[in-house]
Amino acid sequence: MDAQQERDFDDYVRARGQALMKLSFYLVGDRQLAEDVCQSALVRLYRAWPRVARVESLDAYTRRVVVNEAHRWWRRPSSRETARAQVPDTSVPTDTAIEVRDELWRLLLSLPRRQRAVLVLRYLEELSEQETAMALGCSVGTVKSTGSKALARLRAAAAPQLGGVE
C-alpha cells in the first residue's frame, strides 16, 4: 500500500471508527469483545484496502466485514462461555427509564445472533431492508421475516418483565 492509500485508510477509520465500534458493540453486547471484533475487522479492511477503497458503497462493505467478523467470534468456543454466579444486587434505586433500557438491552442480547443482527442493523444503525440484507448476505425476505420474529419475541418477553411498558 502506498502512502496516499495509508492516509486514505487512516482518514476513513477516523471518520467511521466510532460508528464501527458502536455496531460491533450492538452485535456482540460486550465492550471488550466489541473492541476485538472491530479491530479484527479493521485489520481485514486494511489488508483489502487497495482493492476496496474505491468501491461504490464502502460503508456497506465495511459493515459486512464487521458482521462477518462478529460471526467468526461467535463461532469460537470461548464465545459460549458464560458466568454462572449471580452478582448480588447492591445497587441504589434507579430511574425507571434506565431500568427499562437495561431490561430491553438484556432482552436484545437474549435473541439469537441472526435476529439480534437484523434488529441492530435495521433499527439502531437505521439501514434499509436491502442494506441490511447486503450486510448479512441474505435476501430482503429473510430480513423481513427474521426482523418480524425478533420483534415478536422481544414483545412477548418484554410484556411481563416490563409491566406492560411498550
Secondary structure, DSSP 4 states (H G I P E B T S, - for coil): --HHHHHHHHHHHHHHHHHHHHHHHHHH--HHHHHHHHHHHHHHHHHHHHHHTT-TTHHHHHHHHHHHHHHHHHHSGGGG----SPPP--PPP--HHHHHHHHHHHHHHHS-HHHHHHHIIIIIS---HHHHHHHHTS-HHHHHHHHHHHHHHHHHHHHHHTTT--
